[in-house]
């Protein structure tokens, strides 16, 4: 029962983290215009995401424009886009492996392989979270470097957007969910070993000639 509870908890955390990856990938709020110096009172707010940039006017109107060329983007933005997409796909693979290795499913006839499938799912979720963490931290480092660059104009400096915070939270959930799934896999393997030991201990030995002692009485 303990391993089943850990398995369910790990899957819930991992799925929640994968949804956070989707939110961070789709929201165009990785970079937000900084309010510093002469840029404190402005009539528009600039949002920059992985796929588009948006300008929000003071009247509430928002205009978004999809990036024309991927090669024209900065290196950190290209890397963040690639890592986020790979992380999303790995999350799908991890969920399929977690469902196949769950106790309540019959996706495989070999029950002994379920712990190994669950461990593979946990490792996939951990890798998924690490890739997203690298993408978010790389982008955050670029924002900090540009913010303290004296050669850059104040209107071009950016701050952390909400997508970065979603990314940090989602990566923590994915790594935690993957670790919990791996722990449930070890508990499941121990339970299977104990169950097999009980089965073998219940087998009675028979005499070599095939007759019991009571047959000679």
C-alpha positions in Angstrom: 0.0 0.0 0.0 2.9 2.4 0.8 4.4 1.9 -2.6 1.0 2.4 -4.3 0.6 5.7 -2.4 4.1 6.9 -3.4 3.4 5.9 -7.0 0.2 8.0 -7.1 1.8 11.0 -5.4 4.7 10.9 -7.8 2.4 10.7 -10.8 0.3 13.6 -9.6 3.4 15.8 -9.0 4.9 14.9 -12.3 1.7 15.6 -14.3 1.4 18.9 -12.5 5.0 19.8 -13.4 4.4 18.8 -17.0 1.4 21.1 -17.1 3.7 23.9 -15.7 6.1 23.2 -18.6 3.3 23.8 -21.1 2.2 27.0 -19.4 5.8 28.3 -19.3 6.3 27.4 -22.9 3.2 29.1 -24.2 3.1 32.2 -22.1 4.9 35.1 -23.9 6.3 36.4 -20.5 9.9 35.2 -20.3 11.2 38.8 -20.5 9.3 41.8 -19.2 10.1 45.5 -19.7 12.0 46.9 -16.7 10.8 50.0 -14.8 14.0 51.9 -14.1 15.3 55.4 -14.6 13.4 57.3 -17.2 11.4 54.1 -18.0 9.3 54.3 -14.8 6.3 56.0 -16.4 5.6 54.4 -19.8 2.6 54.0 -22.0 3.3 50.4 -23.0 4.6 47.2 -21.6 6.8 44.8 -23.6 6.5 41.1 -23.1 8.9 38.7 -24.8 8.3 34.9 -25.0 9.7 31.9 -26.8 7.4 32.2 -29.8 6.2 35.8 -29.9 6.5 39.3 -28.4 3.6 41.3 -27.2 3.1 45.0 -26.5 0.4 46.0 -24.0 -0.8 49.6 -24.2 -2.0 51.6 -21.2 -5.5 51.5 -22.7 -5.5 47.7 -22.2 -5.0 46.8 -25.9 -2.4 44.1 -26.6 -0.7 43.4 -29.9 1.4 40.3 -30.4 3.8 39.4 -33.2 5.2 36.0 -33.9 9.0 35.9 -34.5 9.8 36.0 -38.2 12.9 33.9 -38.1 14.3 31.5 -35.5 17.9 32.1 -36.5 17.4 35.8 -35.8 16.8 35.2 -32.1 19.4 35.3 -29.4 21.4 32.2 -28.5 19.7 31.9 -25.1 16.3 32.2 -26.5 17.0 29.5 -29.2 18.4 27.2 -26.5 15.4 27.8 -24.2 13.0 27.1 -27.0 14.7 23.8 -27.9 15.1 22.6 -24.3 11.5 23.4 -23.5 10.1 21.5 -26.4 12.3 18.5 -25.6 11.2 18.7 -22.0 7.6 18.7 -23.1 8.0 15.6 -25.3 10.0 13.8 -22.5 7.1 14.5 -20.2 4.7 12.7 -22.5 7.1 9.7 -22.7 7.4 9.7 -18.9 3.6 9.7 -18.4 3.2 6.8 -20.8 5.9 4.8 -18.9 4.3 5.7 -15.6 1.0 4.4 -16.7 2.5 1.2 -18.1 4.4 0.5 -14.9 1.5 1.3 -12.5 0.1 -1.4 -10.4 -3.5 -0.7 -11.5 -2.8 -1.2 -15.2 -2.4 -4.3 -17.4 -0.3 -2.8 -20.1 2.3 -5.6 -19.8 1.9 -9.2 -19.0 5.2 -9.4 -17.2 4.5 -8.0 -13.7 8.2 -8.4 -12.8 9.2 -5.7 -15.3 6.8 -3.1 -13.8 9.4 -1.8 -11.3 11.9 -1.3 -14.0 9.3 0.6 -16.2 8.4 2.8 -13.2 12.1 3.5 -12.6 12.5 4.5 -16.2 9.5 6.8 -15.8 11.0 8.5 -12.8 14.3 9.0 -14.5 12.5 10.5 -17.5 10.7 13.0 -15.3 13.9 13.9 -13.6 15.6 14.6 -16.9 12.5 16.5 -18.0 12.8 18.8 -15.0 16.5 19.3 -15.4 16.2 20.3 -19.0 13.5 22.9 -18.1 15.7 24.2 -15.2 18.6 24.7 -17.6 16.4 26.6 -20.0 15.0 28.9 -17.3 18.3 29.5 -15.6 20.0 30.3 -18.9 17.4 32.9 -19.8 17.5 34.4 -16.3 21.3 34.7 -16.4 21.0 36.5 -19.7 18.4 38.9 -18.3 20.7 39.7 -15.3 23.7 40.2 -17.5 21.9 42.6 -19.7 20.3 44.4 -16.8 23.8 45.3 -15.4 25.3 46.1 -18.8 26.0 49.9 -18.8 26.2 50.0 -22.5 22.6 48.9 -22.9 19.8 51.5 -23.0 17.3 51.5 -20.1 14.4 50.9 -22.5 16.0 47.7 -23.7 16.6 46.2 -20.3 14.3 43.4 -19.1 13.2 41.7 -15.9 12.0 38.2 -15.0 8.6 37.3 -16.4 6.0 35.0 -14.9 7.0 32.2 -17.3 10.4 31.9 -15.5 8.6 31.4 -12.2 6.3 28.8 -13.7 9.4 27.1 -15.1 11.2 27.0 -11.8 8.1 25.6 -10.0 7.5 23.1 -12.8 11.1 21.8 -12.7 10.9 21.3 -9.0 7.7 19.3 -9.3 9.1 17.2 -12.1 12.3 16.3 -10.2 10.4 15.6 -7.0 7.8 13.5 -8.8 10.5 11.5 -10.5 12.4 10.9 -7.3 9.2 9.7 -5.6 8.4 7.4 -8.5 11.9 5.9 -8.2 11.4 5.4 -4.4 8.1 3.6 -5.0 9.8 1.4 -7.6 12.3 0.2 -5.0 9.5 -0.4 -2.5 7.6 -2.4 -5.1 10.6 -4.5 -5.9 11.1 -5.4 -2.2 7.4 -6.3 -1.9 7.7 -8.6 -4.9 10.8 -10.3 -3.5 9.1 -10.9 -0.1 6.0 -12.2 -1.9 8.1 -14.7 -3.9 9.9 -15.8 -0.7 6.6 -16.5 1.0 5.4 -18.5 -2.0 8.6 -20.6 -2.1 8.5 -21.3 1.7 5.0 -22.6 1.4 6.0 -25.4 -1.0 6.2 -28.8 0.8 9.0 -31.2 0.0 8.0 -34.7 -1.3 10.0 -37.9 -0.6 12.2 -39.2 -3.4 10.1 -42.3 -4.0 6.9 -40.3 -4.2 5.2 -42.0 -1.2 4.4 -40.4 2.2 5.4 -42.1 5.5 1.8 -42.8 6.4 1.5 -45.1 3.3 3.9 -47.6 5.1 1.7 -47.8 8.2 
